[in-house]
Amino acid sequence: MSELTQRTIYEHAEALRKKEYSSVQLTQAYLEEIDRKDKTIGAYITVTAERALERARNFDEEKDSVSKASVLAGIPCAIKDNICTKGIKTTCASKMLGDYIPPYNAHVVEKLEKSGAIILGKLNMDEFAMGSTTENSAFKICRNPLDTNRVPGGSSGGSAASVAAKEAVYTLGSDTGGSIRQPASFCGVVGMKPTYGSVSRYGLIAFASSLDQIGPVTSTVLDNALVLNTIVGYDRKDATSIKRTYEDYTADIRSGVKGMKIGIPSQFFGDGISDDVKKAVLAAAETYRTMGAELVSVSMPSIDYALSAYYVISSAEASSNLARFDGIRYGYRCDGYDDIDEFYKKNRSEGFGTEVKKRIMLGTFALSAGYYDAYYKKALQVRSLIRKEFTEVFEKCNFIISPVAPTVAYKIGEKVHDSLQMYMGDAYSVPVNIAGIPALTLPCGLGEGNMPVGMQLIGPAFSESILYRAGYAFENRGK
């Protein structure tokens, strides 16, 4: 393993500024790691080696003076394969989009490229972001670099696995119900699900539009804040983008947690959580108390209904969003059909995987006449209730600490045939998306099989700076 791939964004930026090594050398080091490891891990769907090296050479030749000013300039990253990249295949890990090459960049990709970032390729995921293990990819299973017999989490499994395996300095993922935070927890890295509307969704191929949010995956909290600084901001092309002034998330990241109040919701530590996860997260809370924070017990009764509401809302929106994939304008096209009805049926049956079809059918049922009020409308009412409870809780504390998932990463194939058990694993992460608030995930200990346990810090809307402060304080405790 190259010594270069062990460094953080902050360290690379300093080294490139001092010309200790070139962007080409750095990019080549990561490409060599991909070549050496990824046949086993499966984090990448597409690797753009030539393009990456060309951009690195341009950086080294100082052709782009603007990008030189950015902390991300000349540093290799990778992008989840549901985020559009102009001229680079974007598949959503689906047969349906197996050959799709977007004619435009997502807003976040535009921002990264303008900052001088080097994109190494596109990352593996659960098909159309539907899953919790990255076993639902149409192309290959992704494995956890810390134990290749275990899942890396999902749907952004490739995003977390590539950072953990040192196959990229940082990555972008998408989070609809925990899809950044859960794999970050399973792989022992740092993930942020930002406030809904703070990062543009333009160019993100939609799963559930009212829940989806792009965010960064990194090896440290400071790195995470540096990436979010670059991708956050208003975008007129996204109707849900929020126009406001976004602060520098690194400005007071070293200020600590003294005087802060941290909420501990009893509902997040009840039945279903493994002893090692519970112990690690509560020990992290106690560490915050020794740093000068106050621990406050809070209650959120409607959290018990969050998972049911999430799967109704997300599946309903998925059934609507995925209706566009019919094989007429682009995407997979089947052979051997007699009429247009048979074409649609055959094309979508062959183009989509089992998990995607399952959620489309569930969502279509929830939106159908006679069931809309009983399911979808009721789920929206639960969403309002959960938002109200979060608002009330944040009047008592600055942020909440909780587990990300009830267990550490489990074995490949262990839950793939038990959808209900797998869906239950999202119980602690989906309330954040339902409420549209930010949550930061970082490692807080080890559990069964010596696998990492992740905790999540949940704050009110636009409280990312507070979460980064708290995360940085924990990460650097005792230093």
C-alpha angles and dihedrals in degrees: 000000000000116000088225093066091059093068131096130237090258092052093046092050091053093046094048090048090053090043093236086146136353131254088244091056091047094047092047090052091056093044088054090052090052091049092048100043113020098078084070101034101039096207095143130064094178129019117198099196100156094046092048093050091048091054090046090053090050090052092050091050089052093233091147110051092175093060090049089070093059122092089222095052114126093005121124121239138160135222132223110251096244092065112089119245119186111243093000121102113257110191108162082224087281136127085222091069098025094132101026115135112184119226090214143039126247112248092252091052090051088053093049094047091048088053090055098251118162113230112210097186148287124307134231120252144158109288110279086351092290110138146046103236111041087241089115095069112124091220110042143334117261117222133209109255091214091058116003091203089067134071120256091218126247169342087328092039094135091050093056097036094053092053092046091048092047091242090130134015091230139346142201122236136170126241121204099154104352101318094140099034101046096052090043088055093047093048098041098244137117123269133177128201101194128210111289109264096020094097118044118250092199106129095017107122100235127244100163110355098202092051107033118105132169118226143161131266116201143155095247138031093240091053089051092054091049092055094045089051087061101045101037122096148084120305120189090204090066114069091201094052113117119227110218142112111282116207128224102267092206096053097094100009091125095053096100131215102276109143095013122128117226120200122219110196112208091213091066093058102046133098119342100034117115118241094240093053093046092047094049095048094046089048088054089052089052089051089057089052090056088052091060102269123130120233115221126190111226135176130219108177096176091061085085088069096044097092094052092046091048095053092048094048096041095046092047091052091044092054089054097042095047094050087089092067100087103130094246102104102018142337133052118358121192128216129233114035134144103208143004094268092055090045093056093045096046095041095053093040091055098035099052127062126231098266093050093049090048092056094043090055093046091049094046090051092050091052096044124112111277094022103056094086094042096051119009098036091045091050090054089052090053088050090056090049093051092049090051092050092050089051091052093047093051089057086067100041143022094234143345128245119210144145118276095214132005093242141022119261111307131213122285109264093015096114104012093105095044106068095175093054090048093048090052088063089071094059095107098041106044097067089068093058093044089055095041093230131135127262131183122206124200136157116273105170148323130283140175114351090013088283121151123265116212128206125200126218110207122196140173120275114302094009094124091122091058092048092050090049091052093044093048091049092053094043092052098039113144093014 
